[in-house]
């Protein structure tokens, strides 16, 4: 706790160097103790510091009790003021053990913190935010400008509602080696250099099976993204027989019938993306893809078909049991259909949903949304912190599926590596692309290429 409080004080000074008045709000747990220690250090630096302690001093945990005894001449009050008038607010109300909605004085303090214009620095987790799931119980949690995560990063800071509440996330391990975590934060990875003496056959073939009536654009977007990601050749099997078989903007893409592409002997060497704009028609082509594709990505309507058809569910599980490389890329509604739940239930516990899907199908799962999660059948979870609301436009999921396929077809890595690289770049492109408002899917491909 001594190290944690000092770390909070140092970050407070670094992120708000002009602050003269600090108000720390401490709760009944050890986060409150961290806030007390930080307040004492800040007072020693000459700042005007006040503390509101919303807890019974006689019933604090041992460490927090020590922090209170060491508080010296800190100005400590037992009730929240109507307004927290300070240059910086420290949130030490509630920690990672929260399992229900804040109530009473704690809930009132959260509302008052959120009503103030001054920046809030949350200790470990914004109070009211679930550290694992990133959800706010009853919609009530501190909206921080900064969060200092202690010892380890918490999944909830990066997924569901976490990014809207955590602000900028910092980490201090406090000198402790936190080993054995089943969670990793996805970071940038250097692109692999191809040998100079290369040819298109070295970079693999991708087949996109989708594009039912009125939705051919989804298939062309996925195919264009696969090509941009480095696939040697990309074939498009449109499911709308009346759709044009040439994309004028991308004449490099080759149109073939779904029947031609789904022949077992061809599937055996292909990275297949099935489902982008597939409608109901994609269902008829999923059985051979599941049985024979060398590498398989199921997206959109392919996932809906698996959710509806017990035979396809069983076939996909059998593929996973054989260890065939498979990647599922659902958004919350599609994940809910696969698990027999609604989207709200998925969002309430995104990490568990992703892990259950991965284990059930023996596949790597990309659960899309704010803080996209990549889950593996053995329970490991990778959390992506890139991206923003500009990705909330039609076709960006098709781009992600196609880019992942193109990367996977030539990189030689596994599904986890391909998915992690793709979601990181996908989000980063949205952050760095010029302009404002939604990022159009075709423009997203160019933005991903430009990184």
Helices and strands as residue ranges (DSSP letters): H 2-15, E 21-26, H 30-44, E 48-53, G 57-59, H 62-69, E 75-77, E 88-92, H 104-115, E 119-123, G 137-139, E 146-150, G 155-157, H 162-166, E 168-172, E 183-185, G 200-203, E 205-210, H 216-228, E 233-238, G 248-250, E 254-255, H 258-261, H 264-267, E 270-274, G 279-282, H 283-292, E 295-299, H 301-308, H 310-321, E 326-329, H 332-339, H 343-348, H 350-361, E 364-367, E 373-375, E 381-383, G 389-391, H 396-411, H 415-432, H 441-450
